[in-house]
Amino acid sequence: MRSPHTIILRPLLTEKNLIAKERAQTVAFQVDPKANKIEIAYAVEKIFGTKVETVRVVNVLGKNKRVGRSEGKRPDWKKAYVKLAKGAKPIEYFEGV
């Protein structure tokens, strides 16, 4: 099994995700595109020392962008919504200044 730090790339800190963290104990992460739900749950439990109830994943398609005549594409990536079990230790990470 791969290292948990190669599966969980970074937490997603948006207003919508912070509200979900407070109300529904659901945390969002950017994860490795090749990771599955079982690996994501294992990585969150190992890194943060908490219990995971469910994991939902979303494949996000990158946008097409233009600068003048040049065209490019932002990369595709995977997002995971992790719901913590009732009574589990909440996930603490730095949320800004």
C-alpha positions, 0 to 999 in steps of 0.5 A, spaced: 500 500 500 502 507 498 504 512 503 498 516 506 502 522 504 502 521 497 494 519 497 492 526 500 495 531 496 492 537 500 485 540 504 480 544 500 479 550 503 473 554 500 467 557 504 462 551 502 467 546 505 468 549 511 461 550 512 460 542 511 466 541 516 462 545 521 455 542 520 456 535 517 463 533 519 465 532 512 472 534 510 474 535 502 481 533 500 484 533 493 487 526 492 491 522 487 487 521 481 489 513 481 487 513 489 480 509 490 475 510 496 479 504 501 485 508 500 483 515 501 479 512 508 486 509 510 490 515 509 485 520 512 485 515 518 493 514 518 494 521 517 489 525 522 488 519 527 480 519 526 475 514 524 472 515 517 464 513 516 464 514 508 468 517 502 465 520 496 469 522 490 469 526 484 473 527 478 474 534 476 475 536 469 480 541 467 478 547 464 480 549 457 484 556 457 486 561 452 491 566 452 491 570 445 492 565 440 495 560 444 490 554 447 491 550 453 488 546 458 488 546 466 490 539 469 484 534 471 484 532 478 480 528 483 476 531 489 474 526 495 469 528 501 470 524 507 465 524 512 467 522 519 464 517 524 460 520 530 464 521 536 470 521 532 476 526 533 475 532 528 480 534 523 484 540 525 489 543 520 491 551 519 485 555 516 488 561 514 490 568 518 
